Amino acid sequence: MSSISSSQTTHIEILGQSFSLKSDDSPEYIQGLANDLKQRYARISARMNVADPLRVAILAGLFLLDDLKKSVGANQVRRSTTQTSEPAKPSSMSPKNADVDEEAILAQLDKRLGELGL
């Protein structure tokens, strides 16, 4: 989150838990992050038929880290192949592509868990 001089408190609720976050970012930005996270939780919960909030949060955390590592990796590859010193462009992975990747991972995970009888 950015470092603007005036901190603001934003109240959010995620998975039945209330939080008060003090941040230099706008309340709208924080609420947007919370809403994106809630949507991701809802997709995971529905697709995996998981109701336990802790499991949903762990799965979402894994997917978010996967997205981040892939994005950082793509930027590193782009930098190493660039002949000039221009900054790397943002990852071309759109949210729609991330959803497709997430769906594929969820399907694989679901299949494997079924094979294990879980």
Sequence and secondary structure as in RCSB ss.txt:
>XXXX:A:sequence
MSSISSSQTTHIEILGQSFSLKSDDSPEYIQGLANDLKQRYARISARMNVADPLRVAILAGLFLLDDLKKSVGAN
QVRRSTTQTSEPAKPSSMSPKNADVDEEAILAQLDKRLGELGL
>XXXX:A:secstr
    SS EEEEEEETTEEEEEEESS HHHHHHHHHHHHHHHHHHHHHHT   HHHHHHHHHHHHHHHHHHHHHHH
HHHHHH SS          HHHHHHHHHHHHHHHHHHHHHTT 
